[in-house]
């Protein structure tokens, strides 16, 4: 049975799906600059046939929102996220371009440092640098921009930064991560001064050589730096341990996206 003409579809109750922005920190390029990368999926049906889109899937009654988001990650990459956070809900009636009205509950995730060139290829999936994205289907560019904005405002959270720089790091490595996330040059001397003055770091007593630089002191975040701030800020997301429990508690997957394919990802040829 069909789903009616455009006018009838617009009067339908909206379908609900989950869309995810998966962010990774790539290696330094020839200019020693690091960049954020994300996977996109090429659509195999209308609307926006052949266009690149964010991975997504349907929301089922037997799934939590977090589990649904986790499954969109697993369908796109073998990399396991170390951090997952709900981003926003997008539901403009025009975003489905005449298809079934669709509400997308969006998440963003971090999968750490990744050499995307070494990843096993997946059908209809490709990785793009955040400053070299193709035209995206629907309102997905807006979703990507908001996810990166949110990450920039999470750089004061140790459990987020650790996913990008590791448990121990030099100040130069931390500086490179900050430049990649901010998408602009940051004065190293000022960055070093502000970071040390924050009181969030402590020296490990060890040193590490990075590139041709002389060995530099290694730092880590202080144990008390992870305490959540009681300042009315946005709730924090799920870390690797919490995500493992979410993945282990999931029932077997059944069914298919159906009408949700209007705004979600389908990697079938």
Secondary structure, DSSP 8 states (H G I E B T S, - for coil): -----HHHHHTS--EEEEEEEEEEE----TTS---EEEEEEE--SSSSTT-EE-EEEE--TTS-HHHHHHHHHHTT-S---SEEEEEEEE--GGGGTTSS-EEEEEEEEEEEE--GGGS--BTTEEEEETTS---BSTTHHHHHHHHHHHHHTTTT-HHHHHHHH-SSB-HHHHHHHHHHHHTS---HHHHHHHHHHTS-EEEEEEEE--TTS--EEEEEE-GGGGS---SS-----EEHHHHHHHHHT-----S--GGGGGTS-----
